[in-house]
Amino acid sequence: MKSIIFDLDGTLIDSMPVWKNTGRNFLLNHGFAVPENLHSVVKAQTIGQTAEYFRKDLGVTHTPEEIINEIIQYVEDAYKNTIPLKPYAKEFLDKELENGTKMCVLTASEASYIHPALERLDLIKYFQFILTCTETGHYKTDPQVFRIAMEKLGGNLENTIVFEDALYAVEGAKKGGFTVYAVADPVTEADSGVIRAVADKYIKSYKELL
């Protein structure tokens, strides 16, 4: 039986524009300079790591809790009300569910703000479980996080596919020996050449898999 580990942001839902602007908006709102490489630095971080980066490297004087709370308030509203599914994602999930594929979500985002989006978009019914990197204690640069999800699904390297959009996560899964399907996203377009080279398959739309 096939197993699929799905990333959420940029892979199943079109949330990356929200994340791309969140850190920038925080810094601008509080009068701090925005480094040109901001997105490339924070895209692989949890919110907590981003808060520490803001404080240690960018001179932000807010407490970690203040930074985290402001960012979460911004993204919670978007997850709850506006973030859409990627095109044809629902149709692909329907197909795989009908075929008996075991599926889960493995995300670097936090359960507190992603669940309103999962419920609004009627996604929870497709997955055996929703797993966050925080819960595992590992990030997606570490292949162990994918192994944890695979074992929880009851899969193995021969029958498990990982769907990701970001280069660091594609590389992390490949280091673990996984088959990786990369999903195109405008925010990761700059890395698309490398992603294509690393991933086993690169799709611009789930329509290609229907």
Residue pairs with C-beta under 8 A, 6 or more apart in sequence:
1 100
1 101
1 102
1 155
1 159
2 96
2 99
2 100
2 101
2 102
2 155
2 159
2 160
2 161
3 101
3 102
3 103
3 104
3 150
3 153
3 154
3 155
3 159
3 160
3 161
4 96
4 101
4 102
4 103
4 104
4 160
4 161
4 162
4 163
5 103
5 104
5 105
5 106
5 146
5 149
5 150
5 153
5 160
5 161
5 162
5 163
5 178
6 12
6 103
6 104
6 105
6 106
6 127
6 163
7 105
7 106
7 107
7 140
7 162
7 163
7 164
7 165
7 166
7 169
8 15
8 105
8 107
8 109
8 114
9 15
9 16
9 19
9 107
9 108
9 109
9 165
10 16
10 165
10 166
10 183
10 185
10 187
10 188
11 86
11 163
11 164
11 165
11 183
11 185
12 85
12 86
12 89
12 105
12 123
12 163
13 83
13 84
13 85
13 86
13 89
13 117
13 121
14 83
14 84
14 85
14 86
14 185
15 78
15 79
15 83
15 117
16 165
16 185
16 186
16 187
16 188
17 186
17 187
18 74
18 75
18 78
18 79
18 83
19 43
19 75
19 187
20 39
20 187
22 71
22 74
22 75
23 38
23 39
23 42
23 50
23 54
23 71
24 34
24 38
24 39
25 74
26 54
26 67
26 70
26 71
26 74
27 33
27 34
27 38
27 54
27 58
27 60
28 34
30 60
30 62
32 54
32 58
32 59
32 60
33 58
35 41
35 58
39 187
41 53
42 49
42 50
42 53
43 166
43 168
44 108
44 139
44 140
44 141
44 166
44 168
44 169
45 53
46 108
46 110
46 133
46 134
46 139
47 68
47 71
47 72
47 110
48 64
48 68
50 67
50 71
51 64
51 67
51 68
51 71
52 64
54 60
54 62
54 67
55 61
55 62
55 64
55 67
60 67
62 70
72 110
72 112
72 113
75 113
76 112
76 113
76 116
79 113
79 114
79 116
79 117
80 113
80 116
80 117
80 120
81 120
83 117
84 121
85 121
85 123
86 183
86 205
86 206
87 205
87 206
87 207
88 205
88 206
88 207
88 210
89 206
90 121
91 206
91 207
91 210
92 206
92 209
92 210
93 103
93 123
93 126
95 209
95 210
96 103
96 126
97 103
97 125
97 126
102 128
102 153
102 154
102 155
103 126
103 127
103 128
103 153
104 127
104 128
104 129
104 130
104 131
104 149
104 152
104 153
105 118
105 127
105 129
105 130
105 131
106 131
106 132
106 133
106 140
106 145
106 146
106 149
107 114
107 130
107 131
107 132
107 133
108 132
108 133
108 139
108 140
109 132
110 132
110 134
111 130
111 132
111 135
114 130
115 124
115 130
117 123
118 124
118 130
124 130
128 152
128 153
129 152
131 148
131 149
131 152
133 139
133 140
133 145
136 144
136 145
136 148
136 149
138 144
138 145
138 148
139 145
139 172
140 146
140 164
140 166
140 168
140 169
140 172
140 173
141 168
141 169
141 171
141 172
142 172
143 172
143 173
143 175
143 176
143 177
143 178
144 176
145 172
146 162
146 172
146 173
146 176
146 178
147 176
150 156
150 157
150 160
150 178
153 160
157 176
157 177
157 178
157 179
160 178
160 179
161 178
161 179
161 180
161 181
162 173
162 178
162 179
162 180
162 181
163 180
163 181
163 182
163 183
164 170
164 173
164 180
164 181
164 182
164 183
164 199
165 182
165 183
165 184
165 185
165 188
166 188
166 191
167 188
167 191
167 194
167 195
167 198
170 180
170 182
170 195
170 198
170 199
171 198
173 180
174 180
174 198
174 199
179 200
180 198
180 199
180 200
180 201
181 199
181 200
181 201
181 202
181 203
182 195
182 196
182 198
182 199
182 201
182 202
182 203
183 203
183 206
184 192
184 202
184 203
184 204
184 205
188 195
192 202
195 202
196 202
203 209
